[in-house]
Amino acid sequence: MTQSYTTELTIDQYQVLSTLLPVETATRRPRTVNMISIVQRILYVLLIYIAMILCYLGLLEHSILSVFPKNIL
C-alpha cells in the first residue's frame, strides 16, 4: 500500500512530463519500475528541498514544514 501525498501527479500531468523521459526501446532492457511513481518521488523530494531553502532564507514560514512527515526533515 502506498501513501498518498498532495504532490501526486494526475495522469494528464504525467503524460505531459512523460514526453521528456527516454522512451523504452527494443534494444534496451525492459523497465521493471513504475515510471509515474519514480517521477512523483523525485518531485516530492524537490518540493521539500525548495521549501526548506525558502524557510532558511526567511521567505516562507517554518510552519509550512509541518505538512511534511517528520522522518524526512
GUNU-114867 format. One record per atom (N, C-alpha, C, O): residue in three letters; x negated, y negated, z. Coordinates in steps of 0.05 Angstrom, whole numbers, plus 32768, in hexadecimal, padded with zeros to 4 digits. Example, Ala and Ser with C-alpha at 12.3 -4.5 7.8 and 13.67 -1.06 7.14 Angstrom:
<pafis>
ala7EF88072809C
ala7F0A805A809C
ala7EF88042809C
ala7EE3804280A9
ser7EFF802D808E
ser7EEF8015808F
ser7EFE7FFF809D
ser7EF47FE980A1
</pafis>
This chain:
<pafis>
met7FEF80188000
met800080008000
met7FEE7FE78000
met7FDC7FE58010
thr7FF47FD57FEF
thr7FE47FBD7FED
thr7FF27FA67FFB
thr800A7FA47FFC
gln7FE27F948005
gln7FED7F7C8013
gln7FF47F677FFE
gln7FE57F637FEB
ser800A7F598003
ser80127F447FF0
ser80087F297FF9
ser80097F238011
tyr7FFD7F1A7FE7
tyr7FF27F007FED
tyr80017EEB7FDD
tyr800E7EF17FC8
thr80007ED27FE6
thr800D7EBC7FD8
thr7FFE7EB57FBE
thr80097EA67FAD
thr7FE67EBE7FBB
thr7FD67EB87FA4
thr7FD97ECC7F8E
thr7FCB7ECA7F79
glu7FEA7EE07F91
glu7FED7EF47F7C
glu7FF77EE97F62
glu80087ED77F62
leu7FED7EF47F4D
leu7FF47EEB7F32
leu800E7EF87F29
leu80147F0F7F30
thr801D7EEA7F19
thr80347EF67F0C
thr802A7F047EF3
thr80137F007EEB
ile803A7F147EE7
ile80327F227ECE
ile802C7F0E7EB8
ile80197F127EA9
asp803C7EF97EB6
asp80377EE57EA2
asp801C7ED67EA6
asp800E7ED17E92
gln80167ED07EBF
gln7FFD7EC37EC5
gln7FE57ED57EBE
gln7FD17ECD7EB4
tyr7FE87EEF7EC5
tyr7FD37F027EBF
tyr7FCF7F057EA1
tyr7FB87F087E98
gln7FE47F057E92
gln7FE27F087E75
gln7FD27EF17E69
gln7FC37EF57E55
val7FD57EDA7E74
val7FC67EC37E6A
val7FA87EC77E70
val7F977EC27E5F
leu7FA27ECF7E89
leu7F867ED37E91
leu7F7A7EEC7E84
leu7F627EEC7E7F
ser7F8A7F007E7D
ser7F7F7F187E72
ser7F727F137E56
ser7F627F237E4D
thr7F7A7EFE7E49
thr7F6E7EF87E2F
thr7F507EF07E33
thr7F417EF17E20
leu7F487EE97E4B
leu7F2C7EE17E50
leu7F1B7EF97E59
leu7F037EF77E59
leu7F287F107E5F
leu7F1A7F287E68
leu7F107F387E50
leu7F1D7F377E3B
pro7EFA7F467E53
pro7EF17F577E3D
pro7F057F6D7E38
pro7F117F787E4A
val7F097F737E1F
val7F1D7F887E17
val7F117FA37E1B
val7EF97FA77E19
glu7F227FB67E20
glu7F197FD27E22
glu7F167FDE7E06
glu7F297FDD7DF6
thr7EFF7FE87E00
thr7EFA7FF37DE5
thr7EF480117DE7
thr7EF0801C7DFD
ala7EF5801E7DD0
ala7EF0803B7DCF
ala7ED380417DD5
ala7ECD80587DDE
thr7EC0802F7DD1
thr7EA480347DD5
thr7E9C80327DF3
thr7E87803C7DFB
arg7EAD80257E02
arg7EA780227E1F
arg7EB680387E2F
arg7EC880457E25
arg7EAD803A7E48
arg7EBB804D7E59
arg7ED780417E5F
arg7EDA80297E61
pro7EEB80527E63
pro7F0680487E69
pro7F06803C7E86
pro7EF880457E97
arg7F1680287E89
arg7F18801B7EA3
arg7F27802D7EB7
arg7F3A803A7EB0
thr7F1D802D7ECF
thr7F2A803D7EE4
thr7F36802C7EFA
thr7F4080377F0D
val7F3480127EF6
val7F3F80007F0A
val7F567FEF7EFE
val7F577FEC7EE6
asn7F677FE67F0F
asn7F7D7FD47F06
asn7F727FB87F04
asn7F6B7FAC7F18
met7F707FAD7EEC
met7F637F937EE8
met7F727F7D7EF5
met7F667F697EFD
ile7F8D7F7F7EF7
ile7F9C7F697F03
ile7F957F677F21
ile7F947F517F2C
ser7F907F7D7F2E
ser7F897F7C7F4A
ser7F6D7F707F4E
ser7F687F637F62
ile7F5B7F767F3B
ile7F407F6A7F3C
ile7F417F4C7F39
ile7F347F3E7F48
val7F507F437F25
val7F537F267F20
val7F607F197F38
val7F587F037F40
gln7F747F257F44
gln7F817F197F5B
gln7F6E7F177F73
gln7F6F7F037F81
arg7F5E7F2B7F77
arg7F4B7F2A7F8E
arg7F367F147F89
arg7F2E7F067F9C
ile7F2D7F117F71
ile7F197EFC7F6B
ile7F257EE17F6F
ile7F187ECF7F7B
leu7F3E7EDC7F66
leu7F4B7EC37F6A
leu7F507EBD7F88
leu7F4F7EA67F90
tyr7F567ED27F97
tyr7F5B7ECF7FB4
tyr7F427EC57FC2
tyr7F427EB37FD3
val7F2B7ED27FBB
val7F127ECA7FC8
val7F0A7EAE7FC0
val7F017E9E7FD0
leu7F0F7EA67FA7
leu7F097E8B7F9E
leu7F1A7E777FAD
leu7F117E617FB4
leu7F347E7D7FB1
leu7F457E6B7FBF
leu7F3C7E667FDC
leu7F3C7E507FE5
ile7F347E7C7FE9
ile7F2A7E798005
ile7F107E688005
ile7F0D7E578016
tyr7EFE7E6E7FF2
tyr7EE57E5F7FF1
tyr7EEA7E417FED
tyr7EDD7E317FFA
ile7EFB7E3B7FDA
ile7F027E1F7FD5
ile7F0F7E127FED
ile7F087DFB7FF4
ala7F217E207FFA
ala7F2E7E158012
ala7F1A7E108029
ala7F1B7DFB8036
met7F077E22802C
met7EF27E1E8041
met7EE07E06803B
met7ED97DF7804D
ile7ED97E038021
ile7EC87DEC801A
ile7ED77DD2801E
ile7ECC7DBF8029
leu7EF17DD18017
leu7F017DB9801B
leu7F047DB28038
leu7F047D9B8040
cys7F077DC78049
cys7F097DC28066
cys7EEE7DB78070
cys7EEE7DA58081
tyr7ED87DC38067
tyr7EBE7DBA8070
tyr7EB97D9D8068
tyr7EAD7D8E8078
leu7EC27D958051
leu7EBF7D798048
leu7ED37D668054
leu7ED17D4E8051
gly7EE67D718063
gly7EFA7D60806F
gly7F117D58805D
gly7F207D468063
leu7F137D658046
leu7F287D5E8032
leu7F417D6F8036
leu7F557D6A8029
leu7F407D828048
leu7F577D93804D
leu7F577D99806B
leu7F427D9D8077
glu7F6F7D9A8077
glu7F717D9F8093
glu7F697DBC8099
glu7F6E7DCE8089
his7F5C7DC080B0
his7F547DDB80B8
his7F6C7DED80BD
his7F697E0680BD
ser7F837DE280C2
ser7F9A7DF380C8
ser7FA37E0380AF
ser7FB17E1780B2
ile7F9A7DFB8098
ile7FA27E0A8080
ile7F947E258080
ile7F9E7E388073
leu7F7E7E28808D
leu7F707E42808E
leu7F7F7E56809E
leu7F797E6E809D
ser7F947E4E80AD
ser7FA37E6180BD
ser7FB47E7380AC
ser7FBE7E8880B5
val7FB87E6C8092
val7FC87E7D8081
val7FB87E958076
val7FC37EA8806B
phe7F9D7E95807A
phe7F8D7EAA8071
phe7F887EBE8088
phe7F887EB6809F
pro7F847ED78082
pro7F7F7EEB8097
pro7F657EE480A5
pro7F527EDA8099
lys7F657EE980C0
lys7F4E7EE180D0
lys7F347EF180CA
lys7F1E7EE680CE
asn7F377F0980C0
asn7F1F7F1A80BC
asn7F0E7F1280A5
asn7EF87F1C80A1
ile7F187EFF8094
ile7F087EF7807D
ile7EFA7EDC8081
ile7EEA7ED48070
leu7F007ECE8097
leu7EF47EB4809B
leu7EDB7EB580AB
leu7ECF7EA080B0
</pafis>
